[in-house]
Amino acid sequence: MVVLDKQTYERVFKEVPTYKFISQSVLVDRLRLNGSLARVAIRELEDQGVIRRITRHASQVIYTRATGGDDEKKAE
């Protein structure tokens, strides 16, 4: 079971979507979360459409903030 306290939960959902580069390592470093909490937080943000996946290589997944909606997908 993975649990975030309310203050950390609010901080994740306020700050992380403003980052240009988002990964598990970034959340561990900047927010002082452990790896399990960082993975769960990233998964939740992606499910809500706040961030989008850039690439997945081995066990490292890289995300960025979601901006512009479908326009960015068409440009790729």
C-alpha positions as CSV (number, residue, x, y, z in Angstrom):
1,M,0.0,0.0,0.0
2,V,1.4,3.4,-1.0
3,V,0.2,6.5,0.9
4,L,0.9,10.2,0.5
5,D,0.0,12.7,3.1
6,K,-2.4,15.4,2.1
7,Q,0.3,18.2,2.0
8,T,2.7,16.1,-0.3
9,Y,-0.2,15.0,-2.5
10,E,-1.3,18.6,-3.1
11,R,2.4,19.7,-3.7
12,V,2.8,16.9,-6.3
13,F,-0.3,17.9,-8.2
14,K,0.6,21.6,-8.0
15,E,4.3,21.6,-8.9
16,V,5.0,18.5,-11.1
17,P,2.8,19.6,-14.0
18,T,4.9,22.8,-14.3
19,Y,8.2,20.8,-14.8
20,K,9.4,20.4,-18.4
21,F,11.2,17.2,-17.7
22,I,9.4,14.6,-15.4
23,S,10.8,11.3,-14.3
24,Q,10.8,9.1,-11.2
25,S,14.3,10.4,-10.5
26,V,13.2,14.1,-10.7
27,L,10.4,13.5,-8.2
28,V,12.7,11.6,-5.8
29,D,15.2,14.5,-5.9
30,R,12.9,17.5,-5.9
31,L,10.1,16.4,-3.7
32,R,12.0,13.9,-1.5
33,L,9.6,11.0,-2.3
34,N,10.7,7.4,-2.3
35,G,10.7,5.6,-5.7
36,S,7.4,3.8,-5.1
37,L,5.5,7.0,-4.3
38,A,7.1,8.7,-7.3
39,R,5.9,6.0,-9.7
40,V,2.4,6.1,-8.3
41,A,2.3,9.9,-8.5
42,I,3.5,9.9,-12.1
43,R,1.0,7.2,-13.1
44,E,-1.9,9.2,-11.5
45,L,-0.8,12.4,-13.3
46,E,-0.7,10.6,-16.6
47,D,-4.1,9.0,-16.0
48,Q,-5.5,12.5,-15.4
49,G,-3.9,13.8,-18.6
50,V,-1.8,16.4,-16.8
51,I,1.5,15.0,-18.1
52,R,2.3,12.9,-21.2
53,R,4.9,10.2,-21.9
54,I,7.8,11.1,-24.1
55,T,9.7,7.8,-24.1
56,R,10.3,4.6,-22.2
57,H,13.8,3.1,-22.2
58,A,14.4,0.0,-20.0
59,S,13.1,1.0,-16.6
60,Q,13.3,4.8,-17.0
61,V,10.2,6.5,-18.3
62,I,10.3,10.2,-19.3
63,Y,7.4,12.6,-19.3
64,T,6.6,16.2,-19.9
65,R,3.8,18.5,-19.1
66,A,0.7,18.2,-21.3
67,T,0.1,21.4,-23.2
68,G,-1.8,22.2,-26.4
69,G,-3.8,18.9,-26.5
70,D,-4.0,17.3,-30.0
71,D,-1.9,19.9,-31.8
72,E,1.3,18.4,-30.4
73,K,0.3,14.9,-31.4
74,K,-0.3,16.0,-35.0
75,A,3.1,17.7,-35.1
76,E,4.9,14.5,-34.2
